[in-house]
Amino acid sequence: MGHLTLELVDHVATITFDRPPVNAVDMESLAEIRDMFSTVADDRDVRAVVFTAAGERAFMAGADLKGGIDLRKVDDVPGWQVTDSGRLARDAFWAVYDCPVPVIAAVNGAAIGSGLAFVALCDMIVAVPEARFGTTEINVGLLGASAHLHLLVGRQRAREMFFTGELVPAEELHRIGAVKELVSRESLLARARELAAVFVAKSPIALRLAKEAMNRTEFMPLKEAYRTEQDYTRRLMGFEDAEEARRAFVEKRPPEWGWR
């Protein structure tokens, strides 16, 4: 695709966003992210995804303010894009969030606005120490991504960041546990793939059911959430991989996974 590359090695799909100079997103690149993650979701050979970006300045520097819809030319765009211009961004966000396997964000620079939103929707984050995170929309007459910001930091810090538009260093997010590791730029991608390899070793069926269960229960009340998880456990027990996991544990050998 135009601004994305995909590399699949040892069941790990590495998706790299490259839109110089600062990897800002426009309508086209949002559609590409949506379609790329949807494609990966359908590939049984994929057991983990690393989502990163090219360059050293930014992982994603928010929305390209020059890439909006010109309402004087509404005949040139679909009707939904005129009446619901935020739909494409939501579709791209949910394609990452709903990716059926774990997604690791390898943050190579600033993650601002939509960049922060994409990072927050990933399952694990590693970042270079120079990375910065923020929702700066208020500084340019926009709003957005406060819900995603809440996924990374607590209520009071989220409100402070959202109202001020400040950028916070990766060290702060690492200190509160949102960022798993701070990694040198030279080692960033290799480390993300090492972490992905831990997921790859699991049953691909169990991994996908676990991801779906966590997504479904994330915002549920406790009792409903646990009841739903029990249902997913029973689903998993219907597959041969569940029995193979127990046999391999007892026999002290590596499991042999299948799609059965």
Phi, psi and omega in degrees: 000168188301312185245007182232144170237151180233129176232127180244114180224127176052045176071007178252120177267122176257116179254121184243126179265131184218098178221084183301156005270341186230019178056041172285148183261142172237185183300319182296315183289328174297318177296323179293318178297315177304310185290322181295313181291329176293322177294315179298322182300330183272357185265112181292343180283346181270126179242350176199156180232137169251123181250117183219186181218161180272160176086181183242351185277319187205145166289310175197118185265049175074199182276144173285108185292348177266000187255020181281181180275134173271103185293351175281351181233046186295340179292343184273354184230159178297156181300320182297330182289335177280316185275340181216073187292344179272357185298318183296320176298315179299317180299321179292316178301312186289334176296325176285311182300318184272003176307127190286355176238161180301141178243126178254124175273123175254096192270112187265359182184204184299136174241102190239138176059243178298332176297315176298320181299313180298317180298316182298333182275353176281165184271339180208148183230129166237148187211156172284151181301334182281352183297149176230150184229138178182164173243095187264011185304325183299336180283345182235028175074028180230171173223161176151156172074012177293325178296321178292322180299324178298335178290338184260323185228167180289173187303309185294318180292324179298316180294319178299313180295321184289319182285329182268335184072020182285156173258131181251148182287156179300330180301322180295315180292330175292320182296326181268001174093000179289320175262125183292313184215149167260127190229143178299153181303322182292333185256357190303305185292319180297319180292319178300320179289327175298315179295323178295327181298333176296319177292320183301330182288346181277164174301128180296330177288313179299320182296316181291320177293322178297317180295316180295320180296316180295320179295320182289327186265353190305320184247016178276156167298155187306310185295318178294322182296313182292324177298320178295319178298322177299320177299318179293325177298317178295323176298315181297322182294346177278355180258151179298332181300327180295315178293322179297323178299317180290319179297315181297322179296313181294320183275359177055053179221161177293139179287157176244107187273151174217178177252060185236000000 
